[in-house]
Amino acid sequence: MGVLFSKPDDTFQQVQFEVQIQRDELVKTEKKYTLEITNYGNKAKELNRVGDRENALRVLKLRKIRQRQLTEVTNQRNNIEIQVCSSF
């Protein structure tokens, strides 16, 4: 009997690598958004303390938008991890 030589299947490793890159990018974005949310909160407190209520409210709106975006990014990361676990 002859020995079968076949090319190793790299699709699993390739998919794992691509998913890891996507996940890393989403984690970076999560960290960035979290820091921005904290900074927006601090800025709003500072503006409110000085009496600039109008700009404080604007900053709080920006913070709320960033919180929604953070939730979306977190959901994307979770979905990627779930897809990888279920596909292999």
PDB file with one MODEL, atoms N, CA, C and O in Angstrom:
MODEL        1
ATOM      1  N   MET A   1       0.839  -1.167   0.000  1.00  0.00           N
ATOM      2  CA  MET A   1       0.000   0.000   0.000  1.00  0.00           C
ATOM      3  C   MET A   1       0.886   1.232   0.000  1.00  0.00           C
ATOM      4  O   MET A   1       1.920   1.281   0.667  1.00  0.00           O
ATOM      5  N   GLY A   2       0.475   2.181  -0.730  1.00  0.00           N
ATOM      6  CA  GLY A   2       1.224   3.429  -0.796  1.00  0.00           C
ATOM      7  C   GLY A   2       0.820   4.372   0.330  1.00  0.00           C
ATOM      8  O   GLY A   2      -0.229   4.234   0.958  1.00  0.00           O
ATOM      9  N   VAL A   3       1.687   5.314   0.546  1.00  0.00           N
ATOM     10  CA  VAL A   3       1.421   6.315   1.574  1.00  0.00           C
ATOM     11  C   VAL A   3       0.707   7.496   0.919  1.00  0.00           C
ATOM     12  O   VAL A   3       1.137   8.007  -0.114  1.00  0.00           O
ATOM     13  N   LEU A   4      -0.360   7.903   1.526  1.00  0.00           N
ATOM     14  CA  LEU A   4      -1.100   9.045   0.999  1.00  0.00           C
ATOM     15  C   LEU A   4      -0.464  10.338   1.493  1.00  0.00           C
ATOM     16  O   LEU A   4      -0.338  10.570   2.696  1.00  0.00           O
ATOM     17  N   PHE A   5      -0.077  11.153   0.559  1.00  0.00           N
ATOM     18  CA  PHE A   5       0.446  12.465   0.916  1.00  0.00           C
ATOM     19  C   PHE A   5      -0.630  13.492   0.589  1.00  0.00           C
ATOM     20  O   PHE A   5      -1.051  13.635  -0.559  1.00  0.00           O
ATOM     21  N   SER A   6      -1.048  14.176   1.586  1.00  0.00           N
ATOM     22  CA  SER A   6      -2.056  15.205   1.335  1.00  0.00           C
ATOM     23  C   SER A   6      -1.596  16.519   1.949  1.00  0.00           C
ATOM     24  O   SER A   6      -0.848  16.565   2.926  1.00  0.00           O
ATOM     25  N   LYS A   7      -2.062  17.539   1.347  1.00  0.00           N
ATOM     26  CA  LYS A   7      -1.723  18.869   1.845  1.00  0.00           C
ATOM     27  C   LYS A   7      -2.480  19.089   3.157  1.00  0.00           C
ATOM     28  O   LYS A   7      -3.677  18.809   3.231  1.00  0.00           O
ATOM     29  N   PRO A   8      -1.804  19.583   4.184  1.00  0.00           N
ATOM     30  CA  PRO A   8      -2.503  19.808   5.453  1.00  0.00           C
ATOM     31  C   PRO A   8      -3.593  20.878   5.297  1.00  0.00           C
ATOM     32  O   PRO A   8      -3.451  21.831   4.531  1.00  0.00           O
ATOM     33  N   ASP A   9      -4.655  20.692   6.028  1.00  0.00           N
ATOM     34  CA  ASP A   9      -5.783  21.626   5.958  1.00  0.00           C
ATOM     35  C   ASP A   9      -5.509  22.827   6.853  1.00  0.00           C
ATOM     36  O   ASP A   9      -5.538  22.730   8.080  1.00  0.00           O
ATOM     37  N   ASP A  10      -5.243  23.951   6.215  1.00  0.00           N
ATOM     38  CA  ASP A  10      -4.923  25.166   6.957  1.00  0.00           C
ATOM     39  C   ASP A  10      -6.140  26.062   7.159  1.00  0.00           C
ATOM     40  O   ASP A  10      -6.025  27.141   7.739  1.00  0.00           O
ATOM     41  N   THR A  11      -7.299  25.625   6.687  1.00  0.00           N
ATOM     42  CA  THR A  11      -8.459  26.509   6.778  1.00  0.00           C
ATOM     43  C   THR A  11      -8.823  26.800   8.225  1.00  0.00           C
ATOM     44  O   THR A  11      -9.188  27.927   8.560  1.00  0.00           O
ATOM     45  N   PHE A  12      -8.727  25.792   9.086  1.00  0.00           N
ATOM     46  CA  PHE A  12      -9.061  26.000  10.496  1.00  0.00           C
ATOM     47  C   PHE A  12      -8.121  27.020  11.116  1.00  0.00           C
ATOM     48  O   PHE A  12      -8.554  27.943  11.805  1.00  0.00           O
ATOM     49  N   GLN A  13      -6.816  26.842  10.863  1.00  0.00           N
ATOM     50  CA  GLN A  13      -5.837  27.779  11.417  1.00  0.00           C
ATOM     51  C   GLN A  13      -6.022  29.176  10.837  1.00  0.00           C
ATOM     52  O   GLN A  13      -5.884  30.167  11.554  1.00  0.00           O
ATOM     53  N   GLN A  14      -6.329  29.262   9.554  1.00  0.00           N
ATOM     54  CA  GLN A  14      -6.533  30.563   8.916  1.00  0.00           C
ATOM     55  C   GLN A  14      -7.745  31.273   9.513  1.00  0.00           C
ATOM     56  O   GLN A  14      -7.694  32.468   9.805  1.00  0.00           O
ATOM     57  N   VAL A  15      -8.826  30.533   9.690  1.00  0.00           N
ATOM     58  CA  VAL A  15     -10.035  31.119  10.274  1.00  0.00           C
ATOM     59  C   VAL A  15      -9.763  31.564  11.703  1.00  0.00           C
ATOM     60  O   VAL A  15     -10.188  32.643  12.116  1.00  0.00           O
ATOM     61  N   GLN A  16      -9.056  30.732  12.455  1.00  0.00           N
ATOM     62  CA  GLN A  16      -8.709  31.095  13.832  1.00  0.00           C
ATOM     63  C   GLN A  16      -7.898  32.384  13.865  1.00  0.00           C
ATOM     64  O   GLN A  16      -8.149  33.258  14.694  1.00  0.00           O
ATOM     65  N   PHE A  17      -6.940  32.499  12.977  1.00  0.00           N
ATOM     66  CA  PHE A  17      -6.084  33.682  12.912  1.00  0.00           C
ATOM     67  C   PHE A  17      -6.903  34.929  12.583  1.00  0.00           C
ATOM     68  O   PHE A  17      -6.753  35.965  13.231  1.00  0.00           O
ATOM     69  N   GLU A  18      -7.768  34.825  11.575  1.00  0.00           N
ATOM     70  CA  GLU A  18      -8.592  35.964  11.174  1.00  0.00           C
ATOM     71  C   GLU A  18      -9.546  36.382  12.290  1.00  0.00           C
ATOM     72  O   GLU A  18      -9.748  37.573  12.528  1.00  0.00           O
ATOM     73  N   VAL A  19     -10.124  35.409  12.964  1.00  0.00           N
ATOM     74  CA  VAL A  19     -11.040  35.709  14.065  1.00  0.00           C
ATOM     75  C   VAL A  19     -10.284  36.370  15.213  1.00  0.00           C
ATOM     76  O   VAL A  19     -10.793  37.294  15.848  1.00  0.00           O
ATOM     77  N   GLN A  20      -9.080  35.897  15.473  1.00  0.00           N
ATOM     78  CA  GLN A  20      -8.273  36.493  16.543  1.00  0.00           C
ATOM     79  C   GLN A  20      -7.960  37.955  16.233  1.00  0.00           C
ATOM     80  O   GLN A  20      -7.985  38.802  17.126  1.00  0.00           O
ATOM     81  N   ILE A  21      -7.665  38.250  14.971  1.00  0.00           N
ATOM     82  CA  ILE A  21      -7.392  39.638  14.568  1.00  0.00           C
ATOM     83  C   ILE A  21      -8.647  40.490  14.760  1.00  0.00           C
ATOM     84  O   ILE A  21      -8.574  41.590  15.309  1.00  0.00           O
ATOM     85  N   GLN A  22      -9.793  39.987  14.311  1.00  0.00           N
ATOM     86  CA  GLN A  22     -11.052  40.731  14.480  1.00  0.00           C
ATOM     87  C   GLN A  22     -11.346  40.971  15.959  1.00  0.00           C
ATOM     88  O   GLN A  22     -11.735  42.067  16.360  1.00  0.00           O
ATOM     89  N   ARG A  23     -11.153  39.932  16.753  1.00  0.00           N
ATOM     90  CA  ARG A  23     -11.420  40.032  18.190  1.00  0.00           C
ATOM     91  C   ARG A  23     -10.493  41.055  18.837  1.00  0.00           C
ATOM     92  O   ARG A  23     -10.936  41.864  19.653  1.00  0.00           O
ATOM     93  N   ASP A  24      -9.214  41.024  18.480  1.00  0.00           N
ATOM     94  CA  ASP A  24      -8.254  41.976  19.042  1.00  0.00           C
ATOM     95  C   ASP A  24      -8.630  43.413  18.704  1.00  0.00           C
ATOM     96  O   ASP A  24      -8.523  44.305  19.546  1.00  0.00           O
ATOM     97  N   GLU A  25      -9.072  43.634  17.464  1.00  0.00           N
ATOM     98  CA  GLU A  25      -9.487  44.984  17.061  1.00  0.00           C
ATOM     99  C   GLU A  25     -10.709  45.437  17.863  1.00  0.00           C
ATOM    100  O   GLU A  25     -10.791  46.592  18.281  1.00  0.00           O
ATOM    101  N   LEU A  26     -11.645  44.529  18.070  1.00  0.00           N
ATOM    102  CA  LEU A  26     -12.835  44.882  18.843  1.00  0.00           C
ATOM    103  C   LEU A  26     -12.487  45.157  20.305  1.00  0.00           C
ATOM    104  O   LEU A  26     -13.072  46.044  20.925  1.00  0.00           O
ATOM    105  N   VAL A  27     -11.544  44.406  20.854  1.00  0.00           N
ATOM    106  CA  VAL A  27     -11.116  44.642  22.236  1.00  0.00           C
ATOM    107  C   VAL A  27     -10.452  46.014  22.351  1.00  0.00           C
ATOM    108  O   VAL A  27     -10.686  46.738  23.319  1.00  0.00           O
ATOM    109  N   LYS A  28      -9.622  46.373  21.363  1.00  0.00           N
ATOM    110  CA  LYS A  28      -8.997  47.703  21.362  1.00  0.00           C
ATOM    111  C   LYS A  28     -10.059  48.793  21.320  1.00  0.00           C
ATOM    112  O   LYS A  28      -9.972  49.788  22.040  1.00  0.00           O
ATOM    113  N   THR A  29     -11.059  48.595  20.472  1.00  0.00           N
ATOM    114  CA  THR A  29     -12.137  49.576  20.353  1.00  0.00           C
ATOM    115  C   THR A  29     -12.914  49.678  21.664  1.00  0.00           C
ATOM    116  O   THR A  29     -13.284  50.774  22.085  1.00  0.00           O
ATOM    117  N   GLU A  30     -13.161  48.535  22.309  1.00  0.00           N
ATOM    118  CA  GLU A  30     -13.855  48.543  23.601  1.00  0.00           C
ATOM    119  C   GLU A  30     -13.085  49.353  24.638  1.00  0.00           C
ATOM    120  O   GLU A  30     -13.667  50.154  25.369  1.00  0.00           O
ATOM    121  N   LYS A  31     -11.783  49.139  24.697  1.00  0.00           N
ATOM    122  CA  LYS A  31     -10.956  49.879  25.660  1.00  0.00           C
ATOM    123  C   LYS A  31     -10.981  51.374  25.364  1.00  0.00           C
ATOM    124  O   LYS A  31     -11.076  52.196  26.276  1.00  0.00           O
ATOM    125  N   LYS A  32     -10.895  51.717  24.085  1.00  0.00           N
ATOM    126  CA  LYS A  32     -10.922  53.125  23.678  1.00  0.00           C
ATOM    127  C   LYS A  32     -12.248  53.769  24.072  1.00  0.00           C
ATOM    128  O   LYS A  32     -12.270  54.861  24.639  1.00  0.00           O
ATOM    129  N   TYR A  33     -13.353  53.086  23.768  1.00  0.00           N
ATOM    130  CA  TYR A  33     -14.673  53.625  24.083  1.00  0.00           C
ATOM    131  C   TYR A  33     -14.865  53.758  25.595  1.00  0.00           C
ATOM    132  O   TYR A  33     -15.431  54.747  26.062  1.00  0.00           O
ATOM    133  N   THR A  34     -14.400  52.775  26.357  1.00  0.00           N
ATOM    134  CA  THR A  34     -14.530  52.830  27.810  1.00  0.00           C
ATOM    135  C   THR A  34     -13.790  54.032  28.376  1.00  0.00           C
ATOM    136  O   THR A  34     -14.303  54.731  29.250  1.00  0.00           O
ATOM    137  N   LEU A  35     -12.590  54.269  27.880  1.00  0.00           N
ATOM    138  CA  LEU A  35     -11.816  55.429  28.325  1.00  0.00           C
ATOM    139  C   LEU A  35     -12.527  56.727  27.958  1.00  0.00           C
ATOM    140  O   LEU A  35     -12.585  57.654  28.766  1.00  0.00           O
ATOM    141  N   GLU A  36     -13.066  56.798  26.745  1.00  0.00           N
ATOM    142  CA  GLU A  36     -13.777  58.002  26.311  1.00  0.00           C
ATOM    143  C   GLU A  36     -15.029  58.239  27.154  1.00  0.00           C
ATOM    144  O   GLU A  36     -15.347  59.383  27.480  1.00  0.00           O
ATOM    145  N   ILE A  37     -15.735  57.177  27.507  1.00  0.00           N
ATOM    146  CA  ILE A  37     -16.930  57.308  28.347  1.00  0.00           C
ATOM    147  C   ILE A  37     -16.553  57.898  29.701  1.00  0.00           C
ATOM    148  O   ILE A  37     -17.233  58.790  30.209  1.00  0.00           O
ATOM    149  N   THR A  38     -15.472  57.399  30.278  1.00  0.00           N
ATOM    150  CA  THR A  38     -14.993  57.929  31.556  1.00  0.00           C
ATOM    151  C   THR A  38     -14.611  59.397  31.424  1.00  0.00           C
ATOM    152  O   THR A  38     -14.964  60.217  32.271  1.00  0.00           O
ATOM    153  N   ASN A  39     -13.889  59.721  30.356  1.00  0.00           N
ATOM    154  CA  ASN A  39     -13.470  61.110  30.148  1.00  0.00           C
ATOM    155  C   ASN A  39     -14.663  62.039  29.939  1.00  0.00           C
ATOM    156  O   ASN A  39     -14.680  63.159  30.449  1.00  0.00           O
ATOM    157  N   TYR A  40     -15.665  61.569  29.182  1.00  0.00           N
ATOM    158  CA  TYR A  40     -16.869  62.377  28.976  1.00  0.00           C
ATOM    159  C   TYR A  40     -17.576  62.637  30.308  1.00  0.00           C
ATOM    160  O   TYR A  40     -18.043  63.747  30.563  1.00  0.00           O
ATOM    161  N   GLY A  41     -17.650  61.617  31.144  1.00  0.00           N
ATOM    162  CA  GLY A  41     -18.286  61.787  32.454  1.00  0.00           C
ATOM    163  C   GLY A  41     -17.560  62.812  33.302  1.00  0.00           C
ATOM    164  O   GLY A  41     -18.183  63.668  33.929  1.00  0.00           O
ATOM    165  N   ASN A  42     -16.232  62.720  33.319  1.00  0.00           N
ATOM    166  CA  ASN A  42     -15.434  63.676  34.091  1.00  0.00           C
ATOM    167  C   ASN A  42     -15.583  65.089  33.548  1.00  0.00           C
ATOM    168  O   ASN A  42     -15.696  66.047  34.312  1.00  0.00           O
ATOM    169  N   LYS A  43     -15.583  65.215  32.228  1.00  0.00           N
ATOM    170  CA  LYS A  43     -15.716  66.530  31.596  1.00  0.00           C
ATOM    171  C   LYS A  43     -17.082  67.135  31.915  1.00  0.00           C
ATOM    172  O   LYS A  43     -17.183  68.331  32.189  1.00  0.00           O
ATOM    173  N   ALA A  44     -18.127  66.316  31.880  1.00  0.00           N
ATOM    174  CA  ALA A  44     -19.474  66.810  32.185  1.00  0.00           C
ATOM    175  C   ALA A  44     -19.554  67.287  33.633  1.00  0.00           C
ATOM    176  O   ALA A  44     -20.157  68.323  33.913  1.00  0.00           O
ATOM    177  N   LYS A  45     -18.951  66.539  34.547  1.00  0.00           N
ATOM    178  CA  LYS A  45     -18.938  66.957  35.956  1.00  0.00           C
ATOM    179  C   LYS A  45     -18.220  68.289  36.106  1.00  0.00           C
ATOM    180  O   LYS A  45     -18.682  69.184  36.814  1.00  0.00           O
ATOM    181  N   GLU A  46     -17.087  68.405  35.431  1.00  0.00           N
ATOM    182  CA  GLU A  46     -16.305  69.640  35.509  1.00  0.00           C
ATOM    183  C   GLU A  46     -17.096  70.826  34.957  1.00  0.00           C
ATOM    184  O   GLU A  46     -17.130  71.893  35.571  1.00  0.00           O
ATOM    185  N   LEU A  47     -17.730  70.638  33.803  1.00  0.00           N
ATOM    186  CA  LEU A  47     -18.515  71.720  33.202  1.00  0.00           C
ATOM    187  C   LEU A  47     -19.698  72.104  34.090  1.00  0.00           C
ATOM    188  O   LEU A  47     -20.012  73.286  34.233  1.00  0.00           O
ATOM    189  N   ASN A  48     -20.343  71.123  34.676  1.00  0.00           N
ATOM    190  CA  ASN A  48     -21.485  71.393  35.544  1.00  0.00           C
ATOM    191  C   ASN A  48     -21.039  72.137  36.803  1.00  0.00           C
ATOM    192  O   ASN A  48     -21.739  73.022  37.294  1.00  0.00           O
ATOM    193  N   ARG A  49     -19.879  71.772  37.312  1.00  0.00           N
ATOM    194  CA  ARG A  49     -19.338  72.417  38.504  1.00  0.00           C
ATOM    195  C   ARG A  49     -19.064  73.899  38.252  1.00  0.00           C
ATOM    196  O   ARG A  49     -19.267  74.737  39.130  1.00  0.00           O
ATOM    197  N   VAL A  50     -18.596  74.211  37.032  1.00  0.00           N
ATOM    198  CA  VAL A  50     -18.268  75.592  36.688  1.00  0.00           C
ATOM    199  C   VAL A  50     -19.529  76.386  36.334  1.00  0.00           C
ATOM    200  O   VAL A  50     -19.487  77.613  36.251  1.00  0.00           O
ATOM    201  N   GLY A  51     -20.636  75.696  36.128  1.00  0.00           N
ATOM    202  CA  GLY A  51     -21.888  76.380  35.832  1.00  0.00           C
ATOM    203  C   GLY A  51     -22.287  76.336  34.369  1.00  0.00           C
ATOM    204  O   GLY A  51     -23.274  76.961  33.982  1.00  0.00           O
ATOM    205  N   ASP A  52     -21.537  75.608  33.545  1.00  0.00           N
ATOM    206  CA  ASP A  52     -21.847  75.516  32.113  1.00  0.00           C
ATOM    207  C   ASP A  52     -22.724  74.285  31.870  1.00  0.00           C
ATOM    208  O   ASP A  52     -22.290  73.287  31.295  1.00  0.00           O
ATOM    209  N   ARG A  53     -23.958  74.393  32.324  1.00  0.00           N
ATOM    210  CA  ARG A  53     -24.879  73.249  32.272  1.00  0.00           C
ATOM    211  C   ARG A  53     -25.189  72.820  30.836  1.00  0.00           C
ATOM    212  O   ARG A  53     -25.319  71.627  30.562  1.00  0.00           O
ATOM    213  N   GLU A  54     -25.305  73.767  29.936  1.00  0.00           N
ATOM    214  CA  GLU A  54     -25.653  73.451  28.547  1.00  0.00           C
ATOM    215  C   GLU A  54     -24.596  72.551  27.899  1.00  0.00           C
ATOM    216  O   GLU A  54     -24.931  71.537  27.285  1.00  0.00           O
ATOM    217  N   ASN A  55     -23.337  72.920  28.037  1.00  0.00           N
ATOM    218  CA  ASN A  55     -22.270  72.087  27.465  1.00  0.00           C
ATOM    219  C   ASN A  55     -22.117  70.773  28.220  1.00  0.00           C
ATOM    220  O   ASN A  55     -21.740  69.762  27.628  1.00  0.00           O
ATOM    221  N   ALA A  56     -22.402  70.774  29.510  1.00  0.00           N
ATOM    222  CA  ALA A  56     -22.353  69.531  30.280  1.00  0.00           C
ATOM    223  C   ALA A  56     -23.374  68.534  29.729  1.00  0.00           C
ATOM    224  O   ALA A  56     -23.088  67.343  29.607  1.00  0.00           O
ATOM    225  N   LEU A  57     -24.563  69.032  29.400  1.00  0.00           N
ATOM    226  CA  LEU A  57     -25.592  68.153  28.830  1.00  0.00           C
ATOM    227  C   LEU A  57     -25.178  67.635  27.453  1.00  0.00           C
ATOM    228  O   LEU A  57     -25.462  66.487  27.111  1.00  0.00           O
ATOM    229  N   ARG A  58     -24.516  68.468  26.673  1.00  0.00           N
ATOM    230  CA  ARG A  58     -24.023  68.019  25.355  1.00  0.00           C
ATOM    231  C   ARG A  58     -23.000  66.896  25.508  1.00  0.00           C
ATOM    232  O   ARG A  58     -23.028  65.903  24.780  1.00  0.00           O
ATOM    233  N   VAL A  59     -22.106  67.074  26.462  1.00  0.00           N
ATOM    234  CA  VAL A  59     -21.082  66.050  26.695  1.00  0.00           C
ATOM    235  C   VAL A  59     -21.736  64.757  27.175  1.00  0.00           C
ATOM    236  O   VAL A  59     -21.307  63.666  26.797  1.00  0.00           O
ATOM    237  N   LEU A  60     -22.767  64.874  28.001  1.00  0.00           N
ATOM    238  CA  LEU A  60     -23.471  63.673  28.463  1.00  0.00           C
ATOM    239  C   LEU A  60     -24.168  62.955  27.308  1.00  0.00           C
ATOM    240  O   LEU A  60     -24.253  61.727  27.305  1.00  0.00           O
ATOM    241  N   LYS A  61     -24.666  63.708  26.331  1.00  0.00           N
ATOM    242  CA  LYS A  61     -25.267  63.082  25.142  1.00  0.00           C
ATOM    243  C   LYS A  61     -24.210  62.320  24.351  1.00  0.00           C
ATOM    244  O   LYS A  61     -24.457  61.214  23.869  1.00  0.00           O
ATOM    245  N   LEU A  62     -23.026  62.925  24.223  1.00  0.00           N
ATOM    246  CA  LEU A  62     -21.927  62.230  23.543  1.00  0.00           C
ATOM    247  C   LEU A  62     -21.565  60.947  24.290  1.00  0.00           C
ATOM    248  O   LEU A  62     -21.290  59.915  23.678  1.00  0.00           O
ATOM    249  N   ARG A  63     -21.568  61.028  25.607  1.00  0.00           N
ATOM    250  CA  ARG A  63     -21.250  59.861  26.437  1.00  0.00           C
ATOM    251  C   ARG A  63     -22.278  58.751  26.207  1.00  0.00           C
ATOM    252  O   ARG A  63     -21.922  57.577  26.100  1.00  0.00           O
ATOM    253  N   LYS A  64     -23.547  59.133  26.134  1.00  0.00           N
ATOM    254  CA  LYS A  64     -24.609  58.144  25.919  1.00  0.00           C
ATOM    255  C   LYS A  64     -24.460  57.475  24.548  1.00  0.00           C
ATOM    256  O   LYS A  64     -24.657  56.266  24.417  1.00  0.00           O
ATOM    257  N   ILE A  65     -24.114  58.264  23.533  1.00  0.00           N
ATOM    258  CA  ILE A  65     -23.887  57.712  22.192  1.00  0.00           C
ATOM    259  C   ILE A  65     -22.739  56.713  22.225  1.00  0.00           C
ATOM    260  O   ILE A  65     -22.835  55.624  21.659  1.00  0.00           O
ATOM    261  N   ARG A  66     -21.651  57.092  22.895  1.00  0.00           N
ATOM    262  CA  ARG A  66     -20.478  56.218  22.976  1.00  0.00           C
ATOM    263  C   ARG A  66     -20.813  54.942  23.745  1.00  0.00           C
ATOM    264  O   ARG A  66     -20.287  53.876  23.423  1.00  0.00           O
ATOM    265  N   GLN A  67     -21.678  55.031  24.754  1.00  0.00           N
ATOM    266  CA  GLN A  67     -22.085  53.837  25.501  1.00  0.00           C
ATOM    267  C   GLN A  67     -22.860  52.875  24.603  1.00  0.00           C
ATOM    268  O   GLN A  67     -22.682  51.660  24.687  1.00  0.00           O
ATOM    269  N   ARG A  68     -23.722  53.423  23.745  1.00  0.00           N
ATOM    270  CA  ARG A  68     -24.453  52.568  22.796  1.00  0.00           C
ATOM    271  C   ARG A  68     -23.486  51.885  21.835  1.00  0.00           C
ATOM    272  O   ARG A  68     -23.622  50.699  21.534  1.00  0.00           O
ATOM    273  N   GLN A  69     -22.504  52.656  21.356  1.00  0.00           N
ATOM    274  CA  GLN A  69     -21.518  52.085  20.438  1.00  0.00           C
ATOM    275  C   GLN A  69     -20.700  50.996  21.129  1.00  0.00           C
ATOM    276  O   GLN A  69     -20.370  49.979  20.518  1.00  0.00           O
ATOM    277  N   LEU A  70     -20.377  51.210  22.397  1.00  0.00           N
ATOM    278  CA  LEU A  70     -19.638  50.204  23.160  1.00  0.00           C
ATOM    279  C   LEU A  70     -20.456  48.922  23.281  1.00  0.00           C
ATOM    280  O   LEU A  70     -19.916  47.823  23.154  1.00  0.00           O
ATOM    281  N   THR A  71     -21.734  49.059  23.522  1.00  0.00           N
ATOM    282  CA  THR A  71     -22.607  47.885  23.614  1.00  0.00           C
ATOM    283  C   THR A  71     -22.619  47.116  22.295  1.00  0.00           C
ATOM    284  O   THR A  71     -22.562  45.886  22.289  1.00  0.00           O
ATOM    285  N   GLU A  72     -22.693  47.837  21.183  1.00  0.00           N
ATOM    286  CA  GLU A  72     -22.685  47.191  19.868  1.00  0.00           C
ATOM    287  C   GLU A  72     -21.374  46.447  19.618  1.00  0.00           C
ATOM    288  O   GLU A  72     -21.379  45.321  19.121  1.00  0.00           O
ATOM    289  N   VAL A  73     -20.260  47.074  19.962  1.00  0.00           N
ATOM    290  CA  VAL A  73     -18.952  46.445  19.757  1.00  0.00           C
ATOM    291  C   VAL A  73     -18.828  45.205  20.635  1.00  0.00           C
ATOM    292  O   VAL A  73     -18.318  44.177  20.189  1.00  0.00           O
ATOM    293  N   THR A  74     -19.286  45.295  21.869  1.00  0.00           N
ATOM    294  CA  THR A  74     -19.239  44.142  22.771  1.00  0.00           C
ATOM    295  C   THR A  74     -20.087  42.999  22.221  1.00  0.00           C
ATOM    296  O   THR A  74     -19.677  41.839  22.273  1.00  0.00           O
ATOM    297  N   ASN A  75     -21.257  43.320  21.698  1.00  0.00           N
ATOM    298  CA  ASN A  75     -22.115  42.289  21.099  1.00  0.00           C
ATOM    299  C   ASN A  75     -21.451  41.654  19.878  1.00  0.00           C
ATOM    300  O   ASN A  75     -21.543  40.441  19.688  1.00  0.00           O
ATOM    301  N   GLN A  76     -20.788  42.456  19.053  1.00  0.00           N
ATOM    302  CA  GLN A  76     -20.076  41.919  17.883  1.00  0.00           C
ATOM    303  C   GLN A  76     -18.994  40.940  18.323  1.00  0.00           C
ATOM    304  O   GLN A  76     -18.855  39.857  17.754  1.00  0.00           O
ATOM    305  N   ARG A  77     -18.228  41.331  19.345  1.00  0.00           N
ATOM    306  CA  ARG A  77     -17.156  40.461  19.833  1.00  0.00           C
ATOM    307  C   ARG A  77     -17.734  39.154  20.367  1.00  0.00           C
ATOM    308  O   ARG A  77     -17.204  38.079  20.085  1.00  0.00           O
ATOM    309  N   ASN A  78     -18.808  39.241  21.129  1.00  0.00           N
ATOM    310  CA  ASN A  78     -19.439  38.035  21.664  1.00  0.00           C
ATOM    311  C   ASN A  78     -19.964  37.137  20.545  1.00  0.00           C
ATOM    312  O   ASN A  78     -19.834  35.915  20.619  1.00  0.00           O
ATOM    313  N   ASN A  79     -20.556  37.734  19.508  1.00  0.00           N
ATOM    314  CA  ASN A  79     -21.069  36.951  18.382  1.00  0.00           C
ATOM    315  C   ASN A  79     -19.948  36.239  17.639  1.00  0.00           C
ATOM    316  O   ASN A  79     -20.103  35.088  17.229  1.00  0.00           O
ATOM    317  N   ILE A  80     -18.827  36.916  17.465  1.00  0.00           N
ATOM    318  CA  ILE A  80     -17.685  36.291  16.794  1.00  0.00           C
ATOM    319  C   ILE A  80     -17.214  35.083  17.592  1.00  0.00           C
ATOM    320  O   ILE A  80     -16.947  34.025  17.022  1.00  0.00           O
ATOM    321  N   GLU A  81     -17.111  35.237  18.901  1.00  0.00           N
ATOM    322  CA  GLU A  81     -16.649  34.131  19.739  1.00  0.00           C
ATOM    323  C   GLU A  81     -17.639  32.972  19.724  1.00  0.00           C
ATOM    324  O   GLU A  81     -17.233  31.809  19.729  1.00  0.00           O
ATOM    325  N   ILE A  82     -18.924  33.277  19.704  1.00  0.00           N
ATOM    326  CA  ILE A  82     -19.942  32.225  19.663  1.00  0.00           C
ATOM    327  C   ILE A  82     -19.889  31.482  18.331  1.00  0.00           C
ATOM    328  O   ILE A  82     -19.987  30.255  18.303  1.00  0.00           O
ATOM    329  N   GLN A  83     -19.735  32.212  17.226  1.00  0.00           N
ATOM    330  CA  GLN A  83     -19.670  31.588  15.904  1.00  0.00           C
ATOM    331  C   GLN A  83     -18.476  30.651  15.796  1.00  0.00           C
ATOM    332  O   GLN A  83     -18.582  29.561  15.234  1.00  0.00           O
ATOM    333  N   VAL A  84     -17.348  31.078  16.333  1.00  0.00           N
ATOM    334  CA  VAL A  84     -16.150  30.240  16.262  1.00  0.00           C
ATOM    335  C   VAL A  84     -16.351  28.973  17.070  1.00  0.00           C
ATOM    336  O   VAL A  84     -15.992  27.886  16.618  1.00  0.00           O
ATOM    337  N   CYS A  85     -16.915  29.099  18.251  1.00  0.00           N
ATOM    338  CA  CYS A  85     -17.129  27.925  19.096  1.00  0.00           C
ATOM    339  C   CYS A  85     -18.120  26.952  18.461  1.00  0.00           C
ATOM    340  O   CYS A  85     -17.951  25.737  18.567  1.00  0.00           O
ATOM    341  N   SER A  86     -19.140  27.473  17.810  1.00  0.00           N
ATOM    342  CA  SER A  86     -20.160  26.593  17.248  1.00  0.00           C
ATOM    343  C   SER A  86     -19.756  25.998  15.898  1.00  0.00           C
ATOM    344  O   SER A  86     -20.260  24.943  15.512  1.00  0.00           O
ATOM    345  N   SER A  87     -18.848  26.667  15.177  1.00  0.00           N
ATOM    346  CA  SER A  87     -18.490  26.166  13.848  1.00  0.00           C
ATOM    347  C   SER A  87     -17.433  25.070  13.896  1.00  0.00           C
ATOM    348  O   SER A  87     -17.292  24.300  12.946  1.00  0.00           O
ATOM    349  N   PHE A  88     -16.707  24.997  14.974  1.00  0.00           N
ATOM    350  CA  PHE A  88     -15.656  23.974  15.033  1.00  0.00           C
ATOM    351  C   PHE A  88     -15.928  23.037  16.120  1.00  0.00           C
ATOM    352  O   PHE A  88     -15.158  22.101  16.334  1.00  0.00           O
TER     353      PHE A  88
ENDMDL
END
